[in-house]
Amino acid sequence: MRQTIKQINQLVFKRSVMDFFFIAAGVIMAAIGLKGFLLPEDILDGGAMGVSLLIHLVTDIKLSVLIVLVNLPFMILGAKQFSVSFAVKSSLAVVALATLVYVLQFPPITSDRLLIAVFGGFFIGAGIGLTIRGGAVIDGTEVLAITVSKKFSLSIGDFIAIFNILLFGFAALIVDIETAMYSMLTYLAASKTVDFILNGIEEYIGIMIVSNDYLEIKETISVKLGRGVTVFKSNSAYENDKHVMVDKEILFCVVTRLEVTKVMLEIDKIDPESFVIQYPIRDTKGGMIKKRPMQ
């Protein structure tokens, strides 16, 4: 049932409050990662943050200024590619981070460069991930990557990888190889933390099943395993290496990564010759993702 205007306004307000707390927490985490870990030992990160750190290391320009200047073109690009509200939120987040980096006095936690690289990356990644959850960015590299991927054959992941390879290559030439290696470790820790925050522990897997015993498989997944199943209709298929016009039913369900083996076992019990496709899903909303209580 469609919600009333009052309910919609309450929903928008609640979402805005959540976004604010996500962004605020993200900015604080990133500032701790920079001032408490990376800056004291001159270790870099990837992306726009890494560019800012590298320029600061070479020129001694204040990092707070560089964070704003380096991200400014990405914010303008974000306004064109996404929306003005996205650009405004991201710009405010970047300015808040730059302000914290300027005023925050955080004593170095450790002098062990390995710990600094790992935990610095963790805090930076947590900051970036939380900010993205709030609908903004504090590192504009992904905005550029999305723009480039629309115009060229490079994927977003490929562009980010190439960008960071060039960045760490410059760091090895301009600074030293050891710093570049620690910086790569920082980037890996940060990227894994971002993935964890955005995707969570429970990674979802989509499963598509083509089988003549689809009714029994559907019943088993729905009743025995307590998962939602959607049935798609197909009126053309290949059977026995021959294209035929035949009605087919395709089952689709979403389970967590830990439940895939259980679902595959039940499918094999019913039809070991069934055609099954699995693929990762970033997130889900609604439906029977959590197992329903059995009556």
Residue pairs with C-beta under 8 A, 6 or more apart in sequence:
3 11
18 134
19 89
19 134
19 135
19 136
20 134
21 134
22 130
22 131
22 133
22 134
22 135
23 89
23 92
23 93
23 96
23 130
23 131
23 134
23 135
23 136
24 96
25 130
26 93
26 126
26 127
26 128
26 129
26 130
26 131
26 132
26 133
26 134
26 138
27 93
27 96
27 97
27 100
27 127
27 131
27 138
28 100
28 127
29 123
29 124
29 126
29 127
29 130
30 49
30 97
30 123
30 124
30 126
30 127
30 128
30 131
30 138
31 97
31 100
31 101
31 104
31 106
31 127
32 106
32 123
33 119
33 120
33 121
33 122
33 123
33 124
33 126
33 127
34 49
34 53
34 63
34 101
34 120
34 124
35 100
35 101
35 104
35 105
35 106
36 106
36 107
36 108
36 109
36 120
36 123
37 43
37 108
37 109
37 116
37 119
37 120
37 123
38 44
38 45
38 53
38 116
38 120
38 124
38 186
39 53
39 63
40 108
40 116
41 108
41 111
41 113
41 116
42 57
42 175
42 179
43 53
43 113
43 116
43 117
43 120
43 179
43 182
43 183
43 186
44 50
44 53
44 54
44 57
44 167
44 168
44 171
44 179
44 180
44 183
44 186
45 53
45 120
45 121
45 124
45 183
45 186
45 187
45 190
46 141
46 160
46 163
46 164
46 167
46 168
46 183
46 186
46 187
46 190
46 191
47 139
47 140
47 141
47 142
47 160
47 163
47 164
47 167
47 187
48 70
48 71
48 74
48 139
48 140
48 141
49 67
49 124
49 138
49 139
50 164
50 167
50 168
50 171
50 183
50 187
51 70
51 167
52 63
52 66
52 67
52 70
52 71
53 63
54 167
54 170
54 171
54 174
54 175
55 61
55 66
55 70
56 62
56 63
56 66
57 175
58 174
58 175
62 102
63 98
63 101
64 98
64 99
64 101
64 102
65 98
67 94
67 97
67 98
67 101
68 94
68 95
68 98
70 140
71 90
71 94
71 138
71 139
71 140
73 140
74 137
74 140
74 141
74 143
74 144
75 87
75 90
75 91
75 94
75 140
75 143
76 87
77 140
77 143
77 144
77 147
78 86
78 87
78 90
78 137
78 140
78 143
79 86
79 87
81 143
81 146
81 147
82 143
86 135
86 136
89 134
89 135
89 136
90 136
90 137
90 138
90 140
92 136
93 131
93 134
93 136
93 137
93 138
94 138
97 127
97 138
109 116
109 119
110 116
113 182
114 182
114 185
116 182
117 182
117 183
117 185
117 186
117 189
118 185
118 186
118 189
119 189
120 186
120 189
121 185
121 186
121 187
121 188
121 189
121 190
121 193
122 189
122 190
122 193
124 186
124 190
124 193
125 189
125 190
125 191
125 192
125 193
125 194
125 197
126 193
126 197
127 138
128 137
128 138
128 139
128 190
128 194
129 193
129 194
129 195
129 196
129 197
129 198
130 197
131 137
131 138
132 194
132 197
132 198
133 197
133 198
137 143
141 160
141 163
142 156
142 160
144 159
144 163
145 156
145 159
145 160
145 163
146 156
148 154
148 159
149 155
149 156
149 159
154 162
164 187
168 180
168 183
168 184
168 187
169 180
171 179
171 180
171 183
172 179
172 180
198 282
199 282
199 283
202 256
202 257
202 258
203 256
203 257
203 280
204 254
204 255
204 256
204 257
204 280
204 281
204 282
204 283
204 284
204 289
205 254
205 255
205 256
205 257
205 260
205 278
205 279
205 280
205 281
206 252
206 253
206 254
206 278
206 279
206 280
206 281
207 251
207 252
207 253
207 254
207 255
207 260
207 263
207 276
207 277
207 278
208 250
208 251
208 252
208 276
208 277
209 217
209 250
209 251
209 252
209 253
209 267
209 274
209 275
209 276
210 237
210 248
210 250
210 251
210 274
210 275
210 276
211 217
211 251
211 267
211 270
211 271
211 273
211 274
211 275
212 271
213 270
213 271
213 274
214 231
214 249
214 250
214 251
216 270
217 251
217 266
217 267
217 270
217 271
217 274
218 229
218 231
218 251
220 266
220 270
221 227
221 229
221 251
221 253
221 263
221 266
222 228
222 229
224 266
225 259
225 262
225 263
225 266
225 291
226 288
226 291
226 292
226 294
227 253
227 254
227 255
227 259
227 263
227 288
227 291
228 253
228 254
228 287
228 288
228 289
229 251
229 252
229 253
230 251
230 252
230 253
231 249
231 250
231 251
231 252
232 249
232 250
232 251
232 252
233 247
233 248
233 249
233 250
234 247
234 248
234 249
234 250
235 245
235 246
235 247
235 248
236 243
236 244
236 245
236 246
237 243
237 244
237 246
237 248
238 244
239 246
253 263
254 281
254 284
254 287
254 289
255 263
256 289
260 278
264 276
267 274
267 276
268 274
